[in-house]
Amino acid sequence: MKTNFINSAFICITILLLAGCASTTTAPSTPPSATVSIREWSAAYYGQAEAGKGTLYFHGRHHFTISGGGVGGSGAQKVSATGKVYNLNRLSDFSGTYHGISRGLTLIEGKMHAKLTNGNGVTMYLAGQTEGLASSLGAQAFEVTLTH
């Protein structure tokens, strides 16, 4: 009974906060340095685990992998996202550990938004479609590795 109350409260808070976080995950109107497309799987129960792969379009096509996790969320989902990349001056600056926030709600199909920044100052603004049953609103950290 206590677990059901906690889960219900968490879902209600997530839904209320989704609208309030819109501006934190919106890309600037200036032209990006590059773009990305990502496909990943995530599973969460208050903590998240993620794995996936993507393509960076920066002076050609470059493939990369994603692995990591975060806090905040529950459920499982498949994410297909595209995004804009800012402050990318050299290809080598793209790899690294990205930290940021994400928000989304998936009931069969849904949407997600994320803003993620690595230690080199590279920032990705992602928006995408989700499939599954999940809610997310919280901090993320994941490793991006170029596979060339």
VMD Tcl script that builds the backbone (N, CA, C; Angstrom):
set m [mol new atoms 444]
animate dup $m
set s [atomselect $m all]
$s set {name element resname resid chain x y z} {
  {N N MET 1 A 0.827 -1.192 0.000}
  {CA C MET 1 A 0.000 0.000 0.000}
  {C C MET 1 A 0.870 1.254 0.000}
  {N N LYS 2 A 1.925 1.271 0.835}
  {CA C LYS 2 A 2.824 2.417 0.887}
  {C C LYS 2 A 3.530 2.609 -0.453}
  {N N THR 3 A 3.940 1.498 -1.089}
  {CA C THR 3 A 4.600 1.573 -2.387}
  {C C THR 3 A 3.660 2.148 -3.442}
  {N N ASN 4 A 2.391 1.747 -3.440}
  {CA C ASN 4 A 1.427 2.285 -4.400}
  {C C ASN 4 A 1.239 3.779 -4.218}
  {N N PHE 5 A 1.191 4.241 -2.965}
  {CA C PHE 5 A 1.056 5.669 -2.704}
  {C C PHE 5 A 2.277 6.422 -3.225}
  {N N ILE 6 A 3.460 5.898 -2.968}
  {CA C ILE 6 A 4.698 6.553 -3.427}
  {C C ILE 6 A 4.739 6.589 -4.945}
  {N N ASN 7 A 4.392 5.483 -5.604}
  {CA C ASN 7 A 4.376 5.461 -7.067}
  {C C ASN 7 A 3.359 6.447 -7.627}
  {N N SER 8 A 2.167 6.501 -7.052}
  {CA C SER 8 A 1.136 7.436 -7.513}
  {C C SER 8 A 1.571 8.882 -7.317}
  {N N ALA 9 A 2.156 9.168 -6.177}
  {CA C ALA 9 A 2.638 10.527 -5.907}
  {C C ALA 9 A 3.734 10.912 -6.886}
  {N N PHE 10 A 4.644 9.982 -7.154}
  {CA C PHE 10 A 5.738 10.256 -8.079}
  {C C PHE 10 A 5.202 10.561 -9.470}
  {N N ILE 11 A 4.245 9.789 -9.945}
  {CA C ILE 11 A 3.667 10.006 -11.267}
  {C C ILE 11 A 2.951 11.353 -11.331}
  {N N CYS 12 A 2.197 11.702 -10.312}
  {CA C CYS 12 A 1.497 12.992 -10.283}
  {C C CYS 12 A 2.484 14.156 -10.303}
  {N N ILE 13 A 3.526 14.072 -9.510}
  {CA C ILE 13 A 4.532 15.138 -9.478}
  {C C ILE 13 A 5.219 15.248 -10.820}
  {N N THR 14 A 5.542 14.116 -11.443}
  {CA C THR 14 A 6.184 14.120 -12.752}
  {C C THR 14 A 5.313 14.827 -13.778}
  {N N ILE 15 A 4.035 14.510 -13.810}
  {CA C ILE 15 A 3.128 15.129 -14.776}
  {C C ILE 15 A 3.047 16.635 -14.557}
  {N N LEU 16 A 2.958 17.068 -13.316}
  {CA C LEU 16 A 2.888 18.500 -13.025}
  {C C LEU 16 A 4.166 19.233 -13.412}
  {N N LEU 17 A 5.311 18.593 -13.200}
  {CA C LEU 17 A 6.579 19.252 -13.485}
  {C C LEU 17 A 6.956 19.249 -14.956}
  {N N LEU 18 A 6.380 18.358 -15.743}
  {CA C LEU 18 A 6.722 18.301 -17.163}
  {C C LEU 18 A 6.474 19.642 -17.848}
  {N N ALA 19 A 5.351 20.249 -17.580}
  {CA C ALA 19 A 5.039 21.531 -18.203}
  {C C ALA 19 A 5.976 22.629 -17.725}
  {N N GLY 20 A 6.401 22.582 -16.484}
  {CA C GLY 20 A 7.263 23.614 -15.928}
  {C C GLY 20 A 8.696 23.569 -16.401}
  {N N CYS 21 A 9.118 22.470 -17.013}
  {CA C CYS 21 A 10.510 22.321 -17.447}
  {C C CYS 21 A 10.698 22.582 -18.925}
  {N N ALA 22 A 9.696 23.039 -19.621}
  {CA C ALA 22 A 9.793 23.193 -21.069}
  {C C ALA 22 A 10.936 24.103 -21.486}
  {N N SER 23 A 11.132 25.227 -20.825}
  {CA C SER 23 A 12.163 26.164 -21.245}
  {C C SER 23 A 13.567 25.648 -20.995}
  {N N THR 24 A 13.753 24.741 -20.053}
  {CA C THR 24 A 15.096 24.255 -19.754}
  {C C THR 24 A 15.613 23.282 -20.799}
  {N N THR 25 A 14.745 22.759 -21.647}
  {CA C THR 25 A 15.182 21.808 -22.659}
  {C C THR 25 A 14.919 22.303 -24.076}
  {N N THR 26 A 14.757 23.601 -24.261}
  {CA C THR 26 A 14.517 24.187 -25.569}
  {C C THR 26 A 15.817 24.746 -26.127}
  {N N ALA 27 A 16.150 24.358 -27.351}
  {CA C ALA 27 A 17.399 24.792 -27.987}
  {C C ALA 27 A 17.347 26.281 -28.322}
  {N N PRO 28 A 18.511 26.936 -28.313}
  {CA C PRO 28 A 18.568 28.342 -28.726}
  {C C PRO 28 A 18.171 28.484 -30.200}
  {N N SER 29 A 17.837 29.685 -30.602}
  {CA C SER 29 A 17.433 29.908 -31.990}
  {C C SER 29 A 18.635 30.111 -32.912}
  {N N THR 30 A 19.850 30.146 -32.386}
  {CA C THR 30 A 21.051 30.308 -33.205}
  {C C THR 30 A 21.371 28.998 -33.931}
  {N N PRO 31 A 22.098 29.084 -35.053}
  {CA C PRO 31 A 22.431 27.859 -35.791}
  {C C PRO 31 A 23.314 26.928 -34.956}
  {N N PRO 32 A 23.052 25.623 -34.995}
  {CA C PRO 32 A 23.864 24.669 -34.237}
  {C C PRO 32 A 25.193 24.381 -34.924}
  {N N SER 33 A 26.127 23.822 -34.172}
  {CA C SER 33 A 27.406 23.380 -34.723}
  {C C SER 33 A 27.239 22.080 -35.492}
  {N N ALA 34 A 26.286 21.244 -35.057}
  {CA C ALA 34 A 26.069 19.922 -35.645}
  {C C ALA 34 A 24.671 19.450 -35.271}
  {N N THR 35 A 24.292 18.299 -35.808}
  {CA C THR 35 A 23.036 17.653 -35.423}
  {C C THR 35 A 23.312 16.187 -35.093}
  {N N VAL 36 A 22.372 15.569 -34.369}
  {CA C VAL 36 A 22.501 14.157 -33.996}
  {C C VAL 36 A 21.168 13.452 -34.185}
  {N N SER 37 A 21.250 12.141 -34.354}
  {CA C SER 37 A 20.082 11.275 -34.257}
  {C C SER 37 A 20.480 10.130 -33.338}
  {N N ILE 38 A 19.558 9.743 -32.462}
  {CA C ILE 38 A 19.858 8.769 -31.416}
  {C C ILE 38 A 18.735 7.743 -31.328}
  {N N ARG 39 A 19.112 6.499 -31.069}
  {CA C ARG 39 A 18.168 5.427 -30.726}
  {C C ARG 39 A 18.701 4.782 -29.456}
  {N N GLU 40 A 17.851 4.719 -28.426}
  {CA C GLU 40 A 18.286 4.126 -27.164}
  {C C GLU 40 A 17.139 3.435 -26.463}
  {N N TRP 41 A 17.502 2.563 -25.554}
  {CA C TRP 41 A 16.565 1.886 -24.661}
  {C C TRP 41 A 16.854 2.354 -23.260}
  {N N SER 42 A 15.813 2.555 -22.472}
  {CA C SER 42 A 16.016 2.909 -21.073}
  {C C SER 42 A 15.004 2.171 -20.209}
  {N N ALA 43 A 15.445 1.856 -19.015}
  {CA C ALA 43 A 14.586 1.236 -18.011}
  {C C ALA 43 A 14.820 1.980 -16.711}
  {N N ALA 44 A 13.747 2.187 -15.934}
  {CA C ALA 44 A 13.884 2.971 -14.711}
  {C C ALA 44 A 12.904 2.516 -13.642}
  {N N TYR 45 A 13.353 2.601 -12.436}
  {CA C TYR 45 A 12.506 2.501 -11.250}
  {C C TYR 45 A 13.191 3.377 -10.213}
  {N N TYR 46 A 12.927 4.660 -10.280}
  {CA C TYR 46 A 13.568 5.724 -9.499}
  {C C TYR 46 A 14.995 5.983 -9.957}
  {N N GLY 47 A 15.700 4.997 -10.477}
  {CA C GLY 47 A 17.004 5.151 -11.111}
  {C C GLY 47 A 16.851 4.687 -12.545}
  {N N GLN 48 A 17.716 5.159 -13.446}
  {CA C GLN 48 A 17.599 4.830 -14.853}
  {C C GLN 48 A 18.859 4.135 -15.351}
  {N N ALA 49 A 18.709 3.269 -16.323}
  {CA C ALA 49 A 19.812 2.672 -17.063}
  {C C ALA 49 A 19.497 2.846 -18.543}
  {N N GLU 50 A 20.500 3.261 -19.316}
  {CA C GLU 50 A 20.285 3.548 -20.727}
  {C C GLU 50 A 21.412 2.968 -21.559}
  {N N ALA 51 A 21.084 2.572 -22.778}
  {CA C ALA 51 A 22.070 2.120 -23.744}
  {C C ALA 51 A 21.534 2.417 -25.131}
  {N N GLY 52 A 22.429 2.780 -26.047}
  {CA C GLY 52 A 21.976 3.061 -27.395}
  {C C GLY 52 A 23.116 3.442 -28.302}
  {N N LYS 53 A 22.727 3.958 -29.468}
  {CA C LYS 53 A 23.713 4.396 -30.435}
  {C C LYS 53 A 23.149 5.571 -31.209}
  {N N GLY 54 A 24.030 6.278 -31.893}
  {CA C GLY 54 A 23.575 7.433 -32.631}
  {C C GLY 54 A 24.533 7.822 -33.735}
  {N N THR 55 A 24.138 8.855 -34.464}
  {CA C THR 55 A 24.953 9.402 -35.543}
  {C C THR 55 A 25.087 10.900 -35.335}
  {N N LEU 56 A 26.315 11.375 -35.398}
  {CA C LEU 56 A 26.630 12.798 -35.321}
  {C C LEU 56 A 26.896 13.284 -36.739}
  {N N TYR 57 A 26.271 14.403 -37.119}
  {CA C TYR 57 A 26.499 15.009 -38.417}
  {C C TYR 57 A 27.301 16.290 -38.200}
  {N N PHE 58 A 28.625 16.152 -38.329}
  {CA C PHE 58 A 29.572 17.255 -38.106}
  {C C PHE 58 A 30.724 17.049 -39.083}
  {N N HIS 59 A 30.739 17.794 -40.164}
  {CA C HIS 59 A 31.753 17.608 -41.215}
  {C C HIS 59 A 31.779 16.135 -41.641}
  {N N GLY 60 A 30.633 15.576 -41.933}
  {CA C GLY 60 A 30.484 14.169 -42.289}
  {C C GLY 60 A 29.658 13.441 -41.236}
  {N N ARG 61 A 29.539 12.121 -41.397}
  {CA C ARG 61 A 28.778 11.285 -40.463}
  {C C ARG 61 A 29.733 10.552 -39.544}
  {N N HIS 62 A 29.414 10.551 -38.262}
  {CA C HIS 62 A 30.229 9.868 -37.257}
  {C C HIS 62 A 29.286 9.103 -36.338}
  {N N HIS 63 A 29.570 7.831 -36.108}
  {CA C HIS 63 A 28.728 6.990 -35.256}
  {C C HIS 63 A 29.261 7.007 -33.825}
  {N N PHE 64 A 28.339 6.852 -32.872}
  {CA C PHE 64 A 28.725 6.828 -31.464}
  {C C PHE 64 A 27.811 5.900 -30.682}
  {N N THR 65 A 28.285 5.509 -29.488}
  {CA C THR 65 A 27.484 4.702 -28.576}
  {C C THR 65 A 27.167 5.520 -27.336}
  {N N ILE 66 A 26.102 5.103 -26.642}
  {CA C ILE 66 A 25.633 5.766 -25.432}
  {C C ILE 66 A 25.473 4.712 -24.349}
  {N N SER 67 A 25.938 5.008 -23.147}
  {CA C SER 67 A 25.660 4.135 -22.002}
  {C C SER 67 A 25.643 4.997 -20.753}
  {N N GLY 68 A 24.789 4.663 -19.823}
  {CA C GLY 68 A 24.743 5.438 -18.593}
  {C C GLY 68 A 23.434 5.302 -17.883}
  {N N GLY 69 A 23.093 6.336 -17.121}
  {CA C GLY 69 A 21.873 6.283 -16.344}
  {C C GLY 69 A 21.572 7.595 -15.671}
  {N N GLY 70 A 20.657 7.538 -14.708}
  {CA C GLY 70 A 20.264 8.755 -14.024}
  {C C GLY 70 A 19.333 8.456 -12.876}
  {N N VAL 71 A 18.712 9.502 -12.375}
  {CA C VAL 71 A 17.752 9.381 -11.280}
  {C C VAL 71 A 16.450 10.025 -11.719}
  {N N GLY 72 A 15.363 9.503 -11.194}
  {CA C GLY 72 A 14.052 10.056 -11.499}
  {C C GLY 72 A 13.412 9.353 -12.665}
  {N N GLY 73 A 12.371 8.620 -12.415}
  {CA C GLY 73 A 11.644 7.974 -13.484}
  {C C GLY 73 A 11.228 6.572 -13.109}
  {N N SER 74 A 10.353 6.026 -13.933}
  {CA C SER 74 A 9.948 4.642 -13.766}
  {C C SER 74 A 9.432 4.134 -15.097}
  {N N GLY 75 A 9.586 2.825 -15.335}
  {CA C GLY 75 A 9.092 2.205 -16.550}
  {C C GLY 75 A 10.209 1.831 -17.505}
  {N N ALA 76 A 9.836 1.494 -18.723}
  {CA C ALA 76 A 10.781 1.122 -19.777}
  {C C ALA 76 A 10.310 1.743 -21.080}
  {N N GLN 77 A 11.278 2.177 -21.890}
  {CA C GLN 77 A 10.911 2.807 -23.142}
  {C C GLN 77 A 12.029 2.723 -24.163}
  {N N LYS 78 A 11.632 2.837 -25.431}
  {CA C LYS 78 A 12.556 2.960 -26.551}
  {C C LYS 78 A 12.462 4.408 -27.006}
  {N N VAL 79 A 13.609 5.049 -27.200}
  {CA C VAL 79 A 13.652 6.463 -27.571}
  {C C VAL 79 A 14.279 6.610 -28.951}
  {N N SER 80 A 13.637 7.374 -29.811}
  {CA C SER 80 A 14.189 7.786 -31.095}
  {C C SER 80 A 14.188 9.305 -31.073}
  {N N ALA 81 A 15.382 9.902 -31.052}
  {CA C ALA 81 A 15.470 11.356 -30.896}
  {C C ALA 81 A 16.413 11.963 -31.924}
  {N N THR 82 A 16.166 13.216 -32.211}
  {CA C THR 82 A 17.081 14.025 -33.011}
  {C C THR 82 A 17.383 15.266 -32.197}
  {N N GLY 83 A 18.459 15.935 -32.552}
  {CA C GLY 83 A 18.784 17.118 -31.787}
  {C C GLY 83 A 19.819 18.004 -32.432}
  {N N LYS 84 A 20.008 19.121 -31.781}
  {CA C LYS 84 A 20.985 20.114 -32.200}
  {C C LYS 84 A 22.141 20.099 -31.216}
  {N N VAL 85 A 23.338 20.285 -31.740}
  {CA C VAL 85 A 24.555 20.277 -30.928}
  {C C VAL 85 A 25.182 21.668 -31.026}
  {N N TYR 86 A 25.524 22.221 -29.868}
  {CA C TYR 86 A 26.121 23.554 -29.801}
  {C C TYR 86 A 27.505 23.479 -29.170}
  {N N ASN 87 A 28.351 24.446 -29.495}
  {CA C ASN 87 A 29.702 24.596 -28.938}
  {C C ASN 87 A 30.623 23.444 -29.317}
  {N N LEU 88 A 30.393 22.811 -30.442}
  {CA C LEU 88 A 31.271 21.744 -30.924}
  {C C LEU 88 A 32.215 22.350 -31.963}
  {N N ASN 89 A 33.487 22.481 -31.583}
  {CA C ASN 89 A 34.478 23.052 -32.482}
  {C C ASN 89 A 35.375 21.994 -33.104}
  {N N ARG 90 A 35.637 20.906 -32.365}
  {CA C ARG 90 A 36.464 19.800 -32.847}
  {C C ARG 90 A 35.714 18.497 -32.593}
  {N N LEU 91 A 35.870 17.546 -33.495}
  {CA C LEU 91 A 35.205 16.253 -33.351}
  {C C LEU 91 A 35.568 15.596 -32.021}
  {N N SER 92 A 36.801 15.733 -31.597}
  {CA C SER 92 A 37.256 15.098 -30.353}
  {C C SER 92 A 36.535 15.641 -29.119}
  {N N ASP 93 A 35.935 16.830 -29.201}
  {CA C ASP 93 A 35.204 17.403 -28.070}
  {C C ASP 93 A 33.843 16.739 -27.855}
  {N N PHE 94 A 33.367 15.964 -28.828}
  {CA C PHE 94 A 32.037 15.368 -28.725}
  {C C PHE 94 A 31.979 14.234 -27.705}
  {N N SER 95 A 32.989 13.371 -27.684}
  {CA C SER 95 A 33.004 12.245 -26.740}
  {C C SER 95 A 33.129 12.758 -25.319}
  {N N GLY 96 A 32.599 11.990 -24.385}
  {CA C GLY 96 A 32.739 12.347 -22.980}
  {C C GLY 96 A 31.491 12.030 -22.193}
  {N N THR 97 A 31.498 12.449 -20.941}
  {CA C THR 97 A 30.364 12.237 -20.052}
  {C C THR 97 A 29.447 13.446 -20.123}
  {N N TYR 98 A 28.200 13.210 -20.480}
  {CA C TYR 98 A 27.194 14.263 -20.568}
  {C C TYR 98 A 26.319 14.220 -19.321}
  {N N HIS 99 A 26.007 15.400 -18.803}
  {CA C HIS 99 A 25.120 15.544 -17.646}
  {C C HIS 99 A 23.993 16.481 -18.053}
  {N N GLY 100 A 22.847 16.275 -17.469}
  {CA C GLY 100 A 21.758 17.189 -17.765}
  {C C GLY 100 A 20.446 16.715 -17.210}
  {N N ILE 101 A 19.384 17.282 -17.773}
  {CA C ILE 101 A 18.034 16.957 -17.333}
  {C C ILE 101 A 17.229 16.453 -18.520}
  {N N SER 102 A 16.274 15.603 -18.211}
  {CA C SER 102 A 15.362 15.132 -19.251}
  {C C SER 102 A 13.958 15.116 -18.678}
  {N N ARG 103 A 12.993 15.149 -19.575}
  {CA C ARG 103 A 11.608 15.050 -19.155}
  {C C ARG 103 A 10.846 14.327 -20.246}
  {N N GLY 104 A 9.871 13.548 -19.831}
  {CA C GLY 104 A 9.054 12.845 -20.806}
  {C C GLY 104 A 8.023 11.977 -20.126}
  {N N LEU 105 A 7.009 11.628 -20.881}
  {CA C LEU 105 A 5.951 10.738 -20.412}
  {C C LEU 105 A 5.573 9.841 -21.576}
  {N N THR 106 A 5.615 8.540 -21.340}
  {CA C THR 106 A 5.288 7.572 -22.381}
  {C C THR 106 A 4.174 6.666 -21.890}
  {N N LEU 107 A 3.054 6.715 -22.557}
  {CA C LEU 107 A 1.944 5.795 -22.335}
  {C C LEU 107 A 1.679 5.179 -23.703}
  {N N ILE 108 A 2.320 4.107 -24.006}
  {CA C ILE 108 A 2.381 3.453 -25.313}
  {C C ILE 108 A 3.292 4.268 -26.231}
  {N N GLU 109 A 2.906 5.493 -26.546}
  {CA C GLU 109 A 3.747 6.396 -27.332}
  {C C GLU 109 A 3.796 7.735 -26.622}
  {N N GLY 110 A 4.929 8.426 -26.745}
  {CA C GLY 110 A 5.050 9.709 -26.081}
  {C C GLY 110 A 6.164 10.549 -26.665}
  {N N LYS 111 A 6.544 11.554 -25.905}
  {CA C LYS 111 A 7.596 12.477 -26.334}
  {C C LYS 111 A 8.598 12.666 -25.207}
  {N N MET 112 A 9.834 13.023 -25.571}
  {CA C MET 112 A 10.855 13.327 -24.588}
  {C C MET 112 A 11.642 14.545 -25.048}
  {N N HIS 113 A 12.221 15.246 -24.072}
  {CA C HIS 113 A 13.087 16.395 -24.318}
  {C C HIS 113 A 14.239 16.318 -23.332}
  {N N ALA 114 A 15.435 16.684 -23.787}
  {CA C ALA 114 A 16.593 16.648 -22.900}
  {C C ALA 114 A 17.583 17.728 -23.295}
  {N N LYS 115 A 18.279 18.240 -22.305}
  {CA C LYS 115 A 19.408 19.140 -22.501}
  {C C LYS 115 A 20.581 18.507 -21.771}
  {N N LEU 116 A 21.671 18.228 -22.510}
  {CA C LEU 116 A 22.818 17.516 -21.955}
  {C C LEU 116 A 24.105 18.234 -22.338}
  {N N THR 117 A 25.020 18.381 -21.387}
  {CA C THR 117 A 26.281 19.090 -21.614}
  {C C THR 117 A 27.436 18.226 -21.120}
  {N N ASN 118 A 28.531 18.196 -21.898}
  {CA C ASN 118 A 29.705 17.451 -21.450}
  {C C ASN 118 A 30.772 18.394 -20.891}
  {N N GLY 119 A 31.862 17.825 -20.419}
  {CA C GLY 119 A 32.937 18.599 -19.799}
  {C C GLY 119 A 33.673 19.521 -20.750}
  {N N ASN 120 A 33.513 19.327 -22.054}
  {CA C ASN 120 A 34.139 20.204 -23.047}
  {C C ASN 120 A 33.234 21.367 -23.428}
  {N N GLY 121 A 32.068 21.463 -22.789}
  {CA C GLY 121 A 31.133 22.543 -23.072}
  {C C GLY 121 A 30.193 22.266 -24.228}
  {N N VAL 122 A 30.250 21.068 -24.804}
  {CA C VAL 122 A 29.351 20.697 -25.894}
  {C C VAL 122 A 27.968 20.419 -25.293}
  {N N THR 123 A 26.941 21.012 -25.885}
  {CA C THR 123 A 25.573 20.855 -25.390}
  {C C THR 123 A 24.687 20.274 -26.478}
  {N N MET 124 A 23.929 19.236 -26.110}
  {CA C MET 124 A 22.936 18.641 -27.015}
  {C C MET 124 A 21.542 18.956 -26.494}
  {N N TYR 125 A 20.683 19.403 -27.385}
  {CA C TYR 125 A 19.260 19.579 -27.102}
  {C C TYR 125 A 18.536 18.520 -27.917}
  {N N LEU 126 A 17.904 17.576 -27.248}
  {CA C LEU 126 A 17.261 16.448 -27.916}
  {C C LEU 126 A 15.741 16.517 -27.781}
  {N N ALA 127 A 15.066 16.077 -28.804}
  {CA C ALA 127 A 13.606 15.920 -28.777}
  {C C ALA 127 A 13.301 14.648 -29.549}
  {N N GLY 128 A 12.363 13.867 -29.037}
  {CA C GLY 128 A 12.099 12.627 -29.741}
  {C C GLY 128 A 10.805 11.955 -29.360}
  {N N GLN 129 A 10.611 10.822 -29.991}
  {CA C GLN 129 A 9.445 9.975 -29.783}
  {C C GLN 129 A 9.842 8.813 -28.889}
  {N N THR 130 A 8.923 8.373 -28.060}
  {CA C THR 130 A 9.171 7.247 -27.176}
  {C C THR 130 A 8.076 6.201 -27.356}
  {N N GLU 131 A 8.427 4.960 -27.073}
  {CA C GLU 131 A 7.474 3.860 -27.093}
  {C C GLU 131 A 7.662 3.066 -25.820}
  {N N GLY 132 A 6.591 2.699 -25.164}
  {CA C GLY 132 A 6.667 1.912 -23.941}
  {C C GLY 132 A 5.726 2.460 -22.897}
  {N N LEU 133 A 6.120 2.311 -21.654}
  {CA C LEU 133 A 5.350 2.824 -20.525}
  {C C LEU 133 A 6.347 3.363 -19.518}
  {N N ALA 134 A 6.501 4.691 -19.457}
  {CA C ALA 134 A 7.524 5.283 -18.585}
  {C C ALA 134 A 7.238 6.750 -18.339}
  {N N SER 135 A 7.779 7.254 -17.245}
  {CA C SER 135 A 7.803 8.685 -16.974}
  {C C SER 135 A 9.232 9.022 -16.582}
  {N N SER 136 A 9.687 10.196 -16.974}
  {CA C SER 136 A 11.032 10.604 -16.591}
  {C C SER 136 A 11.048 12.100 -16.345}
  {N N LEU 137 A 11.711 12.476 -15.323}
  {CA C LEU 137 A 11.983 13.863 -15.003}
  {C C LEU 137 A 13.110 13.817 -14.003}
  {N N GLY 138 A 14.291 14.128 -14.458}
  {CA C GLY 138 A 15.397 14.047 -13.523}
  {C C GLY 138 A 16.735 14.219 -14.184}
  {N N ALA 139 A 17.764 13.988 -13.388}
  {CA C ALA 139 A 19.139 14.162 -13.823}
  {C C ALA 139 A 19.617 12.912 -14.546}
  {N N GLN 140 A 20.439 13.123 -15.561}
  {CA C GLN 140 A 21.025 12.035 -16.321}
  {C C GLN 140 A 22.527 12.249 -16.425}
  {N N ALA 141 A 23.242 11.147 -16.549}
  {CA C ALA 141 A 24.672 11.180 -16.864}
  {C C ALA 141 A 24.936 9.966 -17.733}
  {N N PHE 142 A 25.517 10.189 -18.895}
  {CA C PHE 142 A 25.862 9.052 -19.729}
  {C C PHE 142 A 27.107 9.339 -20.533}
  {N N GLU 143 A 27.756 8.260 -20.899}
  {CA C GLU 143 A 29.016 8.311 -21.632}
  {C C GLU 143 A 28.727 8.193 -23.119}
  {N N VAL 144 A 29.294 9.113 -23.899}
  {CA C VAL 144 A 29.200 9.076 -25.351}
  {C C VAL 144 A 30.593 8.762 -25.873}
  {N N THR 145 A 30.680 7.737 -26.738}
  {CA C THR 145 A 31.966 7.321 -27.290}
  {C C THR 145 A 31.845 7.233 -28.806}
  {N N LEU 146 A 32.677 7.991 -29.517}
  {CA C LEU 146 A 32.700 7.906 -30.989}
  {C C LEU 146 A 33.237 6.546 -31.402}
  {N N THR 147 A 32.580 5.918 -32.374}
  {CA C THR 147 A 33.043 4.616 -32.864}
  {C C THR 147 A 33.589 4.708 -34.281}
  {N N HIS 148 A 33.494 5.838 -34.892}
  {CA C HIS 148 A 33.973 6.170 -36.237}
  {C C HIS 148 A 33.428 5.234 -37.203}
}
mol reanalyze $m
mol bondsrecalc $m
mol representation Tube
mol addrep $m
